[in-house]
Amino acid sequence: MFYRFARQVVRFLIWLLNGNLDVQHKDRIPDGNYILVAPHRNWWEPVLFAYAARPKEFMFMAKKELFKNPILRFILDHSHAFAVDRKHPGTSAIKIPVKGLKNSDLSLIMFPSGTRHSAELKSGAFVIAKMSQKPLVPVVYQGPLTFKGVLKREPMHICFGDPIYIPKKEKVNKETVPALYQELEKAWNRLDKEENPDFKYIPK
């Protein structure tokens, strides 16, 4: 209930603050639940992706420090978030989302390329996909990278890609993860070129 209410709030804020959100190829999203994976470009992407992929609801990782604030903890707990120690993720960073993907209708949002994540979390998306037998769905964001740009109503674009499946028999380890990650990067690059051939991501 809270998640759906929050999504309506997000919808209103997008309309109020920007009003120029363009979503492409939502038809590529598979039936059932999945792992939405994106290159990390700004802090509001999780909210935009979750809104763009509606009516599907998502769980996501949040750094454990955020749960110390009682107000934030209430919001996170009711938004399907789970706490993770990003420096030392531990097995819970894998077990919790795998269980959620297997035993609920929730999907998962992850940013394997994000510099805020440890090496374990970078490979975690592939481990979770293998253990849950759920597909990875690449997605990219193009648009303002500063909140000032959002308020200037610069267009925001989201483009979904075709799902990537990891076969049951395929191993996910130190030897295979680089090739899997390369495949994911190629998918992101294709989406960026598809959305805008002239796009270049320049971190702010």
C-alpha positions, 0 to 999 in steps of 0.5 A, a space after each residue: 500500500 505504501 509503495 503504491 502511494 509513494 509511486 503516485 507521489 513520484 508521478 506527481 513530482 516528475 510532472 511538477 519538477 520536470 514533466 519530460 520523462 520519456 520511456 522507451 521499449 518497455 515491451 522488452 521487459 519479460 513476464 514475471 520478476 527480474 533484476 533491473 541492472 543499470 550503469 549508475 549515473 545519478 542518485 534519483 535513477 532508482 526512483 525513475 526506473 521503479 516508476 518507469 517499470 510500473 506496475 511491477 514493484 521493486 526491492 533494492 539495496 540501501 546502505 545500512 547507515 540510512 536505517 539509523 534514522 527512524 523516519 528513513 527506516 520507516 520509508 525504506 522498510 515500507 519500500 521493500 528496501 533491505 540494509 547492506 554493508 557496502 564495504 562488507 556485504 556478507 551473504 545477506 546481500 545475496 540471500 535476501 534478494 534471491 529469496 525475494 525473487 523466488 518467493 514473491 512478485 518483487 523484482 530487484 534494482 541493482 547498479 553493478 557498475 556503481 563505484 559506491 559498491 564493493 567488488 562483491 556487489 559488482 559481481 552480485 547481480 550475476 550470482 543473484 541471477 544464477 541462484 534465482 534463475 531470473 533474467 537481468 534486464 539492462 536499462 539506461 538513463 540519459 538526461 540531466 545529471 544535476 538536480 538543477 538540470 531536472 528543474 530546468 526541465 531538461 528531457 529525461 530518457 529511459 530505455 529498456 533492453 532485452 533480458 539476459 539469461 544465465 543458464 543453470 549450468 553456467 558458472 559464475 565465478 572470478 573467471 566468468 564474471 568479466 565476460 558476463 560484465 562485458 556482455 552487460 556493458 555491451 547491452 548498455 552501450 547498445 541502448 545508449 546508441 539506440 536512444 541517442 547516438 551522440 550521447 556521452 556520459 560525463 560524470 558531474 
